[in-house]
Amino acid sequence: MNNDLVKGELSADQQNAVLGLIGQIQSLLPFLIDLNADERRALPKLGDKSRAFVDQGLVLAVQNPGILPRSFDLDEYQRDVTLVRQLEPLVLALAQLQGRLEDTFLAAGSDAYSQTLLVYQAAKLAGKNGALEQHLDGLSRRFARKSTSSTTQATTPTAH
């Protein structure tokens, strides 16, 4: 079955232009960091309910700086809250773009795989001859199954 979900082409120039734009975005955001999985898990998360908490905390801190420990950097706190507010629309826009890119990649891959199945079936129906044999052998490896019984027989001693 051929659904042909995606109709599009990406030229080498377009691909290079997009990669260049991604590089430009990264250069405009030199403060971006990479966290590993453990670091991500260990961090407290800012969710929808926590936003109001952060906003109220900032107001409290700005209006009452005398209650804060001397080591508390109020300016850095304000920069962090501002950065979160500035990054949010970028994160949302890029998440939407990434979702569409991943969906298109998935659909194009599905189209290519489905069409390859049709090619494989047509080649099998045409029969093995000198011209198709090598191609059919290569394509058939995708569906080759390893026999567990032959592996088991080779490793299981027989009783006499």
Disulfide bonds with the S-S distance in Angstrom:
none
